[in-house]
């Protein structure tokens, strides 16, 4: 909030409206502080990994060595940059009754939003009606659900050069994902309750940003992906950073509750890299 914004709030005559405006301003300012603190911690970590001492980093930033060491351990964790910056919107299908193919667990959206808030983001949840087109040209979207839920999501996952949905016959609800280069199709199975989740950062239709997509092949898979994000976020950020990517997650869950017992990476984190001169997509594991 700038000095002009503060002056406008101060000039509001109605006391209640002034209170509301000041409260909103404080929330916005705190969010900005969270974002900048996260970025600062990330840069300090990167410089230190490059061999810079805390004393050298402090001298460059105009801070003491002790202060640099202090701020490097305080505030939102740097790996939160995996989700980007700004306000995040968790977009999930509205399921009014029964099960819907491609839909996440009913608890997944709120659980993911809570994780994002713990990481220092302003996060909200929105729902969409299955079967309809979606406006995907928006900043900060994290979508829960599969391509069966919307033609827009079907178009979105086509951009993945490495992992592809398998084609099923009419009435066949067995979902699977093919690793094209490995020539292997992954499907849930085994003696223990087991599911697979797809996690990817894919380009928006307008190519002016990206969208994160989380799709459990069954409802427990979505919860397992969120569990992995909560426990292995540093690993995901290290391997994917801000690049477009996709990965599969193996999820073991309790048959009675559907709650994940364990979640781990099933495939490498595949980065998607596009060479504009060649107009072809290269994939780096």
C-alpha positions as CSV (number, residue, x, y, z in Angstrom):
1,X,0.0,0.0,0.0
2,X,1.5,3.4,-1.1
3,X,1.4,6.6,0.9
4,X,-1.4,7.8,-1.4
5,X,-3.4,4.7,-0.5
6,X,-2.9,5.4,3.2
7,X,-4.0,9.0,2.7
8,X,-7.2,7.8,1.0
9,X,-8.0,5.5,3.9
10,X,-7.3,8.2,6.4
11,X,-9.7,10.6,4.5
12,X,-12.7,8.2,4.7
13,X,-15.3,10.0,6.9
14,X,-17.4,7.0,7.8
15,X,-15.7,5.3,10.7
16,X,-16.9,1.8,9.9
17,X,-15.8,2.1,6.2
18,X,-12.5,3.5,7.4
19,X,-12.0,0.5,9.6
20,X,-12.9,-1.9,6.8
21,X,-10.5,-0.1,4.4
22,X,-7.7,-0.1,7.0
23,X,-8.2,-3.8,7.7
24,X,-8.1,-4.7,4.0
25,X,-5.0,-2.6,3.6
26,X,-3.2,-4.4,6.4
27,X,-4.1,-7.8,4.9
28,X,-2.8,-6.7,1.5
29,X,0.4,-5.3,3.0
30,X,1.0,-8.5,5.0
31,X,0.6,-10.5,1.8
32,X,3.2,-8.4,0.1
33,X,5.5,-8.8,3.0
34,X,5.1,-12.6,2.8
35,X,5.8,-12.6,-0.9
36,X,9.0,-10.4,-0.5
37,X,10.2,-12.4,2.5
38,X,9.9,-15.6,0.6
39,X,11.8,-14.2,-2.4
40,X,14.5,-12.8,-0.1
41,X,15.0,-16.2,1.6
42,X,15.2,-17.9,-1.7
43,X,17.8,-15.6,-3.1
44,X,19.9,-15.9,0.1
45,X,19.7,-19.7,-0.2
46,X,20.7,-19.5,-3.9
47,X,23.7,-17.2,-3.2
48,X,24.8,-19.3,-0.3
49,X,24.6,-22.4,-2.5
50,X,26.8,-20.6,-5.0
51,X,29.5,-20.2,-2.4
52,X,28.7,-16.7,-1.0
53,X,29.2,-16.3,2.7
54,X,26.6,-14.7,4.9
55,X,29.0,-11.8,5.4
56,X,29.3,-11.2,1.7
57,X,25.5,-11.5,1.1
58,X,25.0,-9.0,3.9
59,X,27.4,-6.6,2.5
60,X,25.7,-6.7,-0.9
61,X,22.2,-6.3,0.7
62,X,23.3,-3.6,3.1
63,X,22.7,-5.8,6.2
64,X,24.9,-7.3,8.8
65,X,26.0,-11.0,8.6
66,X,23.9,-11.7,11.7
67,X,20.8,-10.1,10.2
68,X,21.2,-12.1,6.9
69,X,21.5,-15.3,8.9
70,X,18.4,-14.4,10.9
71,X,16.2,-13.5,7.9
72,X,17.4,-16.6,6.0
73,X,15.5,-18.7,8.6
74,X,12.3,-16.6,9.1
75,X,9.1,-16.2,7.2
76,X,7.5,-18.3,4.4
77,X,9.7,-21.1,3.1
78,X,11.4,-20.5,-0.2
79,X,10.1,-23.6,-1.8
80,X,6.6,-22.0,-1.7
81,X,7.7,-20.3,-4.9
82,X,6.8,-23.7,-6.5
83,X,3.3,-22.3,-6.5
84,X,4.3,-18.9,-7.9
85,X,3.3,-15.7,-6.2
86,X,0.2,-13.6,-5.6
87,X,-3.3,-14.8,-4.7
88,X,-4.0,-18.4,-5.5
89,X,-7.3,-19.9,-6.5
90,X,-8.1,-23.6,-6.0
91,X,-10.6,-24.5,-8.7
92,X,-12.5,-27.8,-8.1
93,X,-15.7,-29.3,-9.6
94,X,-19.0,-29.0,-7.9
95,X,-20.2,-32.5,-7.2
96,X,-23.8,-32.4,-5.9
97,X,-24.4,-36.1,-5.4
98,X,-22.7,-39.4,-6.1
99,X,-19.3,-40.0,-7.7
100,X,-18.2,-38.2,-10.8
101,X,-15.4,-39.6,-13.0
102,X,-12.3,-37.4,-12.7
103,X,-13.5,-35.6,-9.5
104,X,-11.2,-35.2,-6.5
105,X,-12.0,-36.2,-3.0
106,X,-14.6,-33.7,-1.5
107,X,-12.1,-32.6,1.1
108,X,-9.2,-32.0,-1.3
109,X,-10.0,-28.4,-2.2
110,X,-10.2,-27.1,1.3
111,X,-7.2,-29.2,2.4
112,X,-5.1,-27.8,-0.5
113,X,-6.2,-24.2,0.3
114,X,-5.2,-24.7,3.9
115,X,-1.7,-25.9,2.9
116,X,-1.3,-22.9,0.6
117,X,-2.3,-20.5,3.5
118,X,0.2,-22.3,5.8
119,X,2.8,-21.5,3.1
120,X,1.9,-17.8,3.4
121,X,-0.3,-17.4,0.4
122,X,-3.7,-15.8,0.1
123,X,-5.8,-18.7,-1.2
124,X,-9.5,-19.1,-2.0
125,X,-11.6,-22.0,-3.3
126,X,-13.9,-21.7,-6.4
127,X,-16.1,-24.4,-7.9
128,X,-17.1,-25.1,-11.5
129,X,-19.9,-27.0,-13.1
130,X,-18.6,-30.2,-14.7
131,X,-19.0,-30.5,-18.5
132,X,-18.7,-26.8,-19.2
133,X,-15.8,-24.7,-20.7
134,X,-13.6,-22.9,-18.2
135,X,-11.8,-19.6,-18.2
136,X,-8.2,-20.8,-17.8
137,X,-6.5,-17.5,-18.7
138,X,-6.3,-16.4,-15.1
139,X,-3.3,-15.9,-12.8
140,X,-2.8,-18.2,-9.8
141,X,-5.0,-21.2,-10.8
142,X,-4.5,-24.5,-9.1
143,X,-7.0,-27.0,-10.5
144,X,-8.2,-30.2,-8.9
145,X,-9.7,-32.7,-11.3
146,X,-9.3,-34.6,-14.5
147,X,-9.9,-33.9,-18.2
148,X,-13.2,-35.8,-18.1
149,X,-14.7,-32.8,-16.2
150,X,-14.4,-30.1,-18.9
151,X,-13.4,-29.7,-22.5
152,X,-11.1,-27.0,-21.3
153,X,-9.2,-29.4,-19.1
154,X,-9.0,-32.0,-21.9
155,X,-7.3,-29.3,-24.1
156,X,-5.0,-28.3,-21.2
157,X,-3.5,-31.8,-20.7
158,X,-2.8,-32.2,-24.4
159,X,0.1,-29.8,-23.9
160,X,1.9,-32.4,-21.8
161,X,4.6,-33.9,-24.1
162,X,5.5,-36.7,-21.8
163,X,2.5,-38.1,-19.9
164,X,-0.7,-38.8,-21.7
165,X,-4.1,-40.2,-20.7
166,X,-4.8,-43.6,-22.1
167,X,-7.9,-44.0,-24.3
168,X,-10.6,-46.1,-22.7
169,X,-13.5,-47.8,-24.3
170,X,-17.1,-46.6,-23.9
171,X,-18.2,-47.3,-20.3
172,X,-14.7,-48.2,-19.2
173,X,-13.8,-46.2,-16.0
174,X,-10.3,-47.7,-15.6
175,X,-8.1,-44.6,-16.0
176,X,-4.5,-44.8,-16.8
177,X,-1.5,-42.5,-17.8
178,X,1.1,-43.4,-20.4
179,X,4.7,-42.3,-20.1
180,X,5.4,-41.9,-23.8
181,X,9.1,-42.2,-23.9
182,X,9.2,-45.1,-21.4
183,X,6.5,-46.8,-23.3
184,X,4.7,-47.7,-20.1
185,X,1.1,-47.3,-18.9
186,X,0.5,-46.7,-15.2
187,X,-2.8,-47.8,-13.7
188,X,-3.8,-48.3,-10.1
189,X,-3.6,-51.8,-8.9
190,X,-1.8,-54.2,-6.6
191,X,-2.8,-56.1,-3.4
192,X,-3.0,-52.9,-1.3
193,X,-5.3,-50.0,-1.9
194,X,-3.2,-47.9,-4.4
195,X,-3.9,-44.9,-6.6
196,X,-2.0,-42.7,-9.0
197,X,-2.0,-38.9,-9.1
198,X,-1.0,-36.6,-11.9
199,X,0.7,-33.3,-11.0
200,X,1.7,-30.8,-13.6
201,X,2.3,-27.2,-14.4
202,X,1.0,-26.6,-17.9
203,X,0.7,-23.5,-20.2
204,X,-2.4,-21.4,-20.2
205,X,-4.3,-21.4,-23.4
206,X,-3.2,-17.8,-24.0
207,X,0.5,-18.7,-23.3
208,X,0.8,-15.8,-20.9
209,X,1.2,-17.9,-17.8
210,X,0.8,-21.4,-16.4
211,X,-1.7,-23.5,-14.5
212,X,-1.1,-26.2,-11.9
213,X,-3.2,-29.3,-12.3
214,X,-3.7,-32.1,-9.7
215,X,-5.6,-35.1,-10.9
216,X,-6.0,-38.3,-8.8
217,X,-7.1,-41.2,-11.0
218,X,-9.5,-41.9,-8.0
219,X,-10.5,-39.6,-5.1
220,X,-7.7,-40.8,-2.7
221,X,-5.1,-39.9,-5.3
222,X,-5.9,-36.2,-5.0
223,X,-5.4,-36.4,-1.2
224,X,-2.2,-38.2,-1.8
225,X,-0.9,-35.6,-4.1
226,X,-1.6,-32.9,-1.5
227,X,0.2,-35.0,1.1
228,X,3.2,-35.1,-1.1
229,X,3.1,-31.4,-1.7
230,X,3.0,-30.9,2.1
231,X,5.9,-33.3,2.8
232,X,8.2,-33.1,-0.3
233,X,7.7,-29.6,-1.6
234,X,11.4,-28.8,-1.4
235,X,12.2,-31.7,-3.6
236,X,9.6,-30.8,-6.1
237,X,10.7,-27.2,-6.2
238,X,14.4,-28.2,-6.6
239,X,13.5,-30.4,-9.6
240,X,10.8,-28.4,-11.3
241,X,11.5,-24.8,-10.1
242,X,9.2,-22.5,-12.1
243,X,9.4,-24.6,-15.3
244,X,6.5,-26.4,-17.0
245,X,6.6,-30.0,-15.8
246,X,4.7,-33.2,-15.1
247,X,5.1,-36.1,-12.7
248,X,3.1,-39.1,-11.5
249,X,2.7,-39.8,-7.8
250,X,2.1,-43.2,-6.2
251,X,-0.5,-43.2,-3.3
252,X,-1.2,-45.9,-0.8
253,X,-4.4,-45.3,1.1
254,X,-6.6,-46.7,3.8
255,X,-9.4,-48.7,2.2
256,X,-11.9,-47.8,4.9
257,X,-11.3,-44.0,5.0
258,X,-9.7,-43.2,1.7
259,X,-7.0,-41.3,3.6
260,X,-3.5,-41.5,2.1
261,X,-1.1,-43.6,4.1
262,X,2.0,-42.8,1.9
263,X,2.7,-40.8,-1.2
264,X,5.9,-40.8,-3.2
265,X,7.2,-39.9,-6.7
266,X,6.4,-42.7,-9.2
267,X,8.2,-41.1,-12.1
268,X,11.0,-38.5,-12.5
269,X,9.8,-34.9,-12.5
270,X,9.8,-34.2,-16.2
271,X,10.5,-30.7,-17.2
272,X,8.9,-29.5,-20.5
273,X,11.2,-27.2,-22.5
274,X,10.2,-25.6,-25.7
275,X,12.7,-24.3,-28.3
276,X,11.0,-21.4,-30.1
277,X,13.3,-21.7,-33.1
278,X,12.5,-25.4,-33.6
279,X,8.9,-25.1,-32.4
280,X,9.3,-28.6,-30.9
281,X,9.1,-29.7,-27.3
282,X,12.0,-31.4,-25.5
283,X,11.6,-33.2,-22.2
284,X,14.3,-33.3,-19.6
285,X,13.9,-35.7,-16.7
